[in-house]
């Protein structure tokens, strides 16, 4: 029924643009993109964010920065953490037009996106319904409820997609959804592929930690780690990850695997060792890096479960290198990421999007990154050929 109201929306949009000029409210005449980061935890959401940013850039629309969705033990609903809790929005604006969701809803939504015109976008009907069902389940409902957003209708955009770099998909989006009729494209999930599309990886340069997180990372390195170079390592070994690794043989591009193997598996196939490396592989890789730099004095460990601090310290005692981690009950995964990004060397998990975030940041900075079990060691006799790690 809303397709018959495009003229009304057009008049409303023009009226509100004129009103905004009078009230000193800056509107983007090219429109906005909103979405719920409703898949996975931070690593997955970060992949999707880069894709959504690339999508908004291609359409020249302002990207509305959503909260990061987090989950706490014992709490039934997800928590929405404002985007600028972790990242510098001023720096992000250098790359493209963005606005915090909180600011958009407070200052702009009433002008361009009144409640009676809020339509949810999805590829096809969701669940056992004939609509996008945008608020069904967690985190979907809690996310939109955080901003008091309800939807009055659904719009199915299939068979169009998010690859804006091949063909004329951007023009198709602009033609089907002109800003005068669709000032806000609000997606039930991120308008992005997973894992992050190769062409969008460069947008990692747009993400810069807040001054607070950057300072905490610098202080940790200065106060907790011995003077000298250090290796950052990521150990993904929680029970959920162990189960996920069972699918490596059947899912060659599982999670972030393309960062090592390529998007067409042109550099091989995922292995269990890459996904869940045993202790001997971990120690061998760490020692290899240490032997190549005599200035390494410590290892910083980030993990979702077993940090292996004792195992590392026992194995590296003769090399006079010690392992450290964040201590206490409230370990911050974002501080882990910031510290890993500053390490002299980083060894991560090829399959993990958490590791992938670090790897992208380090690639932007020109810092070295290695991965457990990659490239695969064919046999013990040939393992010496991989000393370049």
BELMOZI-V850274 format. One record per residue. N is the residue number from 0. RES is the residue in three letters. PHI is phi in whole degrees, -180 to 180 (999 if undefined). PSI is psi in whole degrees, 0 to 359 (* if undefined). D_FIRST is the distance of its C-alpha to the first C-alpha in Angstrom with 1 decimal. Layout:
# BELMOZI-V850274
n->(N:N)
res->(RES:RES)
phi->(PHI:PHI)
psi->(PSI:PSI)
d_first->(D_FIRST:D_FIRST)
This chain:
# BELMOZI-V850274
n->(0:1:2:3:4:5:6:7:8:9:10:11:12:13:14:15:16:17:18:19:20:21:22:23:24:25:26:27:28:29:30:31:32:33:34:35:36:37:38:39:40:41:42:43:44:45:46:47:48:49:50:51:52:53:54:55:56:57:58:59:60:61:62:63:64:65:66:67:68:69:70:71:72:73:74:75:76:77:78:79:80:81:82:83:84:85:86:87:88:89:90:91:92:93:94:95:96:97:98:99:100:101:102:103:104:105:106:107:108:109:110:111:112:113:114:115:116:117:118:119:120:121:122:123:124:125:126:127:128:129:130:131:132:133:134:135:136:137:138:139:140:141:142:143:144:145:146:147:148:149:150:151:152:153:154:155:156:157:158:159:160:161:162:163:164:165:166:167:168:169:170:171:172:173:174:175:176:177:178:179:180:181:182:183:184:185:186:187:188:189:190:191:192:193:194:195:196:197:198:199:200:201:202:203:204:205:206:207:208:209:210:211:212:213:214:215:216:217:218:219:220:221:222:223:224:225:226:227:228:229:230:231:232:233:234:235:236:237:238:239:240:241:242:243:244:245:246:247:248:249:250:251:252:253:254:255:256:257:258:259:260:261:262:263:264:265:266:267:268:269:270:271:272:273:274:275:276:277:278:279:280:281:282:283:284:285:286:287:288:289:290:291:292:293:294:295:296:297:298:299:300:301:302:303:304:305:306:307:308:309:310:311:312:313:314:315:316:317:318:319:320:321:322:323:324:325:326:327:328:329:330:331:332:333:334:335:336:337:338:339:340:341:342:343:344:345:346:347:348:349:350:351:352:353:354:355:356:357:358:359:360:361:362:363:364:365:366:367:368:369:370:371:372:373:374:375:376:377:378:379:380:381:382:383:384:385:386:387:388)
res->(UNK:UNK:UNK:UNK:UNK:UNK:UNK:UNK:UNK:UNK:UNK:UNK:UNK:UNK:UNK:UNK:UNK:UNK:UNK:UNK:UNK:UNK:UNK:UNK:UNK:UNK:UNK:UNK:UNK:UNK:UNK:UNK:UNK:UNK:UNK:UNK:UNK:UNK:UNK:UNK:UNK:UNK:UNK:UNK:UNK:UNK:UNK:UNK:UNK:UNK:UNK:UNK:UNK:UNK:UNK:UNK:UNK:UNK:UNK:UNK:UNK:UNK:UNK:UNK:UNK:UNK:UNK:UNK:UNK:UNK:UNK:UNK:UNK:UNK:UNK:UNK:UNK:UNK:UNK:UNK:UNK:UNK:UNK:UNK:UNK:UNK:UNK:UNK:UNK:UNK:UNK:UNK:UNK:UNK:UNK:UNK:UNK:UNK:UNK:UNK:UNK:UNK:UNK:UNK:UNK:UNK:UNK:UNK:UNK:UNK:UNK:UNK:UNK:UNK:UNK:UNK:UNK:UNK:UNK:UNK:UNK:UNK:UNK:UNK:UNK:UNK:UNK:UNK:UNK:UNK:UNK:UNK:UNK:UNK:UNK:UNK:UNK:UNK:UNK:UNK:UNK:UNK:UNK:UNK:UNK:UNK:UNK:UNK:UNK:UNK:UNK:UNK:UNK:UNK:UNK:UNK:UNK:UNK:UNK:UNK:UNK:UNK:UNK:UNK:UNK:UNK:UNK:UNK:UNK:UNK:UNK:UNK:UNK:UNK:UNK:UNK:UNK:UNK:UNK:UNK:UNK:UNK:UNK:UNK:UNK:UNK:UNK:UNK:UNK:UNK:UNK:UNK:UNK:UNK:UNK:UNK:UNK:UNK:UNK:UNK:UNK:UNK:UNK:UNK:UNK:UNK:UNK:UNK:UNK:UNK:UNK:UNK:UNK:UNK:UNK:UNK:UNK:UNK:UNK:UNK:UNK:UNK:UNK:UNK:UNK:UNK:UNK:UNK:UNK:UNK:UNK:UNK:UNK:UNK:UNK:UNK:UNK:UNK:UNK:UNK:UNK:UNK:UNK:UNK:UNK:UNK:UNK:UNK:UNK:UNK:UNK:UNK:UNK:UNK:UNK:UNK:UNK:UNK:UNK:UNK:UNK:UNK:UNK:UNK:UNK:UNK:UNK:UNK:UNK:UNK:UNK:UNK:UNK:UNK:UNK:UNK:UNK:UNK:UNK:UNK:UNK:UNK:UNK:UNK:UNK:UNK:UNK:UNK:UNK:UNK:UNK:UNK:UNK:UNK:UNK:UNK:UNK:UNK:UNK:UNK:UNK:UNK:UNK:UNK:UNK:UNK:UNK:UNK:UNK:UNK:UNK:UNK:UNK:UNK:UNK:UNK:UNK:UNK:UNK:UNK:UNK:UNK:UNK:UNK:UNK:UNK:UNK:UNK:UNK:UNK:UNK:UNK:UNK:UNK:UNK:UNK:UNK:UNK:UNK:UNK:UNK:UNK:UNK:UNK:UNK:UNK:UNK:UNK:UNK:UNK:UNK:UNK:UNK:UNK:UNK:UNK:UNK:UNK:UNK:UNK:UNK:UNK:UNK:UNK:UNK:UNK:UNK:UNK:UNK:UNK:UNK:UNK:UNK:UNK:UNK:UNK:UNK:UNK:UNK:UNK:UNK:UNK:UNK:UNK:UNK:UNK:UNK:UNK:UNK)
phi->(999:-74:-65:-82:-110:-62:-65:-64:-63:-60:-64:-63:-63:-64:-61:-73:-64:-63:-63:-64:-63:-68:-99:61:-100:-86:-108:-92:-68:-92:94:-135:-126:-124:-162:-100:-80:-99:-122:73:-98:-56:-58:-65:-64:-67:-57:-65:-61:-61:-66:-65:-64:-62:-63:-64:-62:-64:-93:59:-101:-73:-88:-83:-77:-79:-70:-80:-89:-127:-126:-118:-58:89:-106:-74:-109:-68:-107:-108:-103:-49:-53:-80:-66:-113:-126:-79:-72:-60:-66:-63:-66:-66:-83:-168:-71:-141:-150:-63:-57:-61:-70:-60:-67:-79:-104:-123:-53:-64:-82:-117:-144:-64:-51:-74:-121:-89:-117:-87:-102:-154:-67:-156:-53:-106:71:-90:-135:-107:-128:-74:46:-68:-114:-80:90:-108:-98:-55:-61:-59:-63:-68:-65:-57:-109:56:-105:-121:-114:-103:-163:-125:-130:-97:-95:-60:-91:-66:-143:-106:-79:-96:-106:-130:84:-115:-59:-60:-66:-65:-63:-65:-72:-76:-126:-65:-62:-66:-103:-133:-64:-130:-99:-110:-96:-68:-136:-64:-79:-160:-87:-135:-69:-55:-64:-52:-69:-101:-60:-63:-69:-56:-61:-78:-93:-128:-60:-63:-58:-63:-68:-61:-67:-63:-65:-62:-68:-62:-61:-73:-93:-103:-101:-60:-59:128:-75:-142:-102:-101:-131:-118:-110:-99:-148:-68:-61:-66:-73:-57:-69:-63:-67:-66:-100:-61:-70:-94:-128:-62:-113:-58:50:-93:-51:-59:-64:-102:-94:87:-75:-120:55:-71:-112:116:-121:-66:-125:-62:-64:-65:-81:-137:-68:-73:-58:-64:-68:-60:-66:-65:-66:-63:-62:-62:-67:-61:-64:-87:-148:-70:-88:-72:-117:-154:-129:-103:-113:-113:-154:-97:-156:-102:-80:55:-62:-64:-62:-66:-64:-66:-75:-107:-58:-68:-89:58:-125:-117:-102:-136:-152:-68:-109:102:-81:-106:-70:-96:-64:-72:-68:-54:-61:-64:-69:-59:-67:-97:-65:-67:-139:-134:-119:-122:-97:-57:-89:-84:-73:-65:-63:-63:-61:-63:-61:-67:-61:-70:-63:-62:-84:78:-100:-75:-134:-129:-134:-58:70:-135:-70:-60:-89:-66:-163:-61:-68:-105:-62:-67:-73:-106:-65:-67:-61)
psi->(335:341:335:359:16:324:321:316:319:312:320:318:313:318:317:331:315:316:321:322:321:328:9:31:121:117:150:112:349:356:185:158:127:153:161:124:70:18:118:190:200:314:314:317:324:319:311:325:315:321:318:323:316:321:313:321:318:328:355:33:154:132:124:117:114:164:155:133:125:157:134:139:131:353:131:327:152:160:143:114:119:141:319:6:327:331:149:109:326:317:321:326:343:329:322:167:124:158:139:142:319:318:319:313:327:319:333:326:318:335:321:348:61:156:323:355:21:109:132:137:135:162:317:170:142:131:201:54:177:17:179:344:52:342:12:124:173:127:4:305:306:325:304:328:332:329:13:44:125:154:142:349:174:150:121:117:355:148:14:161:191:3:101:5:352:124:199:37:323:317:326:318:315:324:317:328:70:148:329:334:336:72:334:123:108:110:142:333:176:136:70:156:164:131:179:135:141:319:346:355:326:339:352:330:340:341:118:131:152:160:323:312:319:318:321:320:315:318:321:312:318:320:331:332:141:151:138:183:157:154:134:133:149:120:107:108:20:164:325:326:322:318:320:323:345:345:8:321:328:349:83:338:38:126:243:14:326:339:335:314:351:158:347:22:33:346:24:190:154:144:161:326:322:321:317:76:137:167:320:324:317:312:321:317:316:313:325:317:318:319:335:355:104:350:357:125:345:167:132:129:128:137:158:358:278:112:345:35:312:317:318:314:320:319:335:8:316:337:358:44:133:153:143:162:169:138:165:176:330:65:130:117:331:325:322:311:316:320:315:325:337:357:152:326:150:132:118:182:119:328:341:133:338:312:322:324:315:315:319:317:318:326:320:322:350:29:149:141:137:167:144:130:14:130:154:142:117:323:168:327:333:2:333:343:351:23:348:342:*)
d_first->(0.0:3.8:5.5:5.8:7.3:9.9:12.6:12.3:12.7:15.4:17.3:17.0:18.4:21.2:22.1:22.5:24.6:26.9:27.0:27.9:30.8:32.1:32.0:33.4:30.4:30.1:26.6:26.1:24.5:23.9:21.6:22.1:22.0:22.0:22.8:24.6:28.0:27.8:30.3:34.0:36.3:37.4:38.5:35.3:33.2:35.5:35.0:31.2:31.6:33.5:30.8:28.0:30.3:30.9:27.2:26.6:29.7:28.6:25.4:27.4:25.1:26.6:26.8:26.3:29.2:28.4:31.1:33.2:32.6:36.0:37.3:40.4:42.7:42.3:38.9:36.0:33.3:33.2:34.3:32.5:35.2:34.3:34.5:37.4:39.5:40.6:39.9:40.7:37.5:39.7:41.0:37.6:36.4:39.1:37.2:33.7:31.4:30.7:30.0:30.5:27.5:29.4:29.9:26.3:25.0:27.7:27.9:24.8:21.6:21.2:21.4:19.0:16.9:16.5:15.6:12.2:11.1:12.9:11.4:13.9:15.1:17.1:18.6:17.5:16.9:19.6:22.0:21.6:17.8:14.6:13.6:15.6:17.3:18.4:20.8:22.6:26.3:28.7:28.4:24.6:24.4:27.4:26.4:23.1:24.7:27.5:25.3:23.4:20.1:17.3:13.9:10.6:8.8:10.4:10.9:13.6:15.9:18.5:20.9:21.3:23.8:25.9:29.0:29.1:32.7:32.9:31.1:28.4:25.8:25.5:24.7:22.0:20.3:20.7:19.5:16.3:15.6:17.3:18.2:16.9:13.2:14.1:17.2:17.4:17.2:17.8:19.1:20.0:23.3:25.3:24.2:27.7:30.0:32.8:35.6:35.2:35.1:38.5:37.2:35.8:39.1:40.5:38.0:40.1:42.2:39.5:39.9:42.9:44.0:44.3:47.8:48.2:47.7:49.7:52.6:52.5:52.8:55.7:57.4:57.2:58.7:61.4:62.3:61.8:62.6:66.1:66.7:66.1:63.4:61.1:58.9:55.5:54.4:51.4:52.1:49.1:50.5:48.7:48.2:44.6:45.7:48.5:46.1:43.7:46.7:47.3:44.5:46.1:47.5:44.3:42.0:43.8:41.2:40.9:39.4:41.2:43.7:42.8:44.5:47.7:47.1:44.8:41.3:42.8:45.6:47.9:50.2:50.5:48.9:48.3:51.1:51.7:54.1:51.5:49.2:51.8:55.1:58.3:60.7:63.1:60.5:59.4:63.0:63.9:61.0:61.8:65.5:64.9:63.1:65.8:68.6:67.1:67.1:70.0:68.4:65.8:66.7:63.7:60.5:57.4:55.5:51.8:50.7:48.3:51.2:54.8:56.1:59.4:61.3:64.6:64.4:63.9:66.6:69.1:68.5:68.6:71.5:74.0:71.7:71.5:67.8:65.9:62.3:60.2:56.9:55.0:56.6:55.4:52.6:49.8:49.9:47.2:45.7:44.6:48.2:49.3:47.0:48.4:52.0:51.5:50.1:53.4:55.7:58.3:57.2:54.3:54.2:50.8:49.0:47.6:44.8:43.8:41.0:43.0:45.9:43.6:42.5:46.2:47.0:44.4:45.7:49.2:48.5:47.2:50.5:52.7:53.9:55.0:53.0:54.1:52.7:54.3:55.4:54.3:55.7:57.0:60.8:62.0:65.1:67.5:69.8:67.2:65.6:67.9:66.0:63.1:65.2:63.0:60.5)
